[in-house]
Amino acid sequence: MQHLHRTPLDQLFVIDIETVPCVDCHDSLDDMLRQLWEHKSESLRRQQGYTGRPQAAEPFPEHLSAASLFEQAGIYAEFGKVVCVSVGYFVVDKQEEIVRFRVKSYADHDEKQLLRDFAGLLANKPNFLLCAHNGKEFDFPYLGRRLLINGLPLPPQLDLAGKKPWEVPHHDTMELWKFGDRKSYTSLNLLAALFGIPTPKDDITGADVARVYWEDNDLPRIAHYCQKDIITTARILQKFRGEEPVRDEHIVYADATPVPMRRAV
């Protein structure tokens, strides 16, 4: 992967986002969004192989009702919102011959303020590229859409509208691992296990984030989970470059609270 070396390690932001449905439950949607979610639900049912349509007096199976399917709303920028963006960047100390990785999370119930702060970071570093796992299909477009919905300007790194995937200059560890195989999906957790990297999936999973946010109101827990993902993504990127992954003692947290990691077995 020689082209990875064309991007200096200290000119990359490694990012991950956590998203949830825009409201706590389907019943909280306004009338227009509820109707539009019902339309979206029809598409989701077809994706799950449900081609029938119940009679007027018959409800859909419970797991295919619009209310149940709304649990998935967080992955769609039109029906979800960003509650956390974690960012990490490498600092190369040539004198000490040490690579450090600095980690910061933007987590807020106020999505507009969160996105404004994150976009400000990117705008201040216009030459930095982004790196994420599945970033080209999820993180980057999701952030761009939510920025526009919130009436915020796009920073240079996210002004991607109209570009084809191969025209996006950022790095995507999942895309790199595909080696051109468009059918393949490889999770971050699986790559971590393959490369012997401490796994980030030892507390909650992506499926738990909406519950932890809306029911437990535990935004710090979500931020810690998100930080684990960027640390793992950074280490996988280093493995792809043929380098040793950053060590735990060389990770610097903006809030000075280390995130425990568990080695994959």
Buried (B, 14 or more C-beta within 10 A) or exposed (E): EEEBEEBEBEEBBBBBBBBBBBBEEBEEBEEEBBEBBBEBBBEBBEEEEBEEEEEEEEEBEEEBBBBBBBBBBBBBBEBBBBBBBBBBBBEEEEEEEEBBBBBBBBBBEEBBEBBBBBBEBBEEBEEBBBBBBBBBBBBBBBBBBBBBBBEBEBBEBBEBEEEEEEEBEBBBBBBBBBEEEEEEEBEBBBBBBEBEBBBBBBBBEBEBBBEBBBEEEEBEBBBBBBBBBBBBBBBBBBBBBEBEBBEEEBBBBEEEEBBEBEEBE
